[in-house]
């Protein structure tokens, strides 16, 4: 069973949507770039995305639906 994305996962998606790179996201979160890379891979598997553009598109659709 898939777990829901955490609020931090969603923040990562938001930063990807804003065009932030993994290093910038890592600085925001106070973690290593490797941690962000692994989290982003997990997020991409969870939402069935194969690249950052798909993550951004998913996030935009998700936030539009919730408004």
C-alpha positions, 0 to 999 in steps of 0.5 A: 500500500502506498503511503501519502506524501508528507507535507515536506514531500509536497514542499519539495514538489512546490520548490521543483515547480518553482524551478529550484534545483536539488542543492537549493532545496537541500539548503532550504531543508537543511539536509544534503543534496543526496537526501533531496535526490532520494526523496525526489526519486521516491516522490516520482515513483509515488506519483508515477512521474519520470522527470521534474517537469512531470512533478511540477505538472502533477503539483500544479494540477493537485493545487488547482483541484484543491482551491 
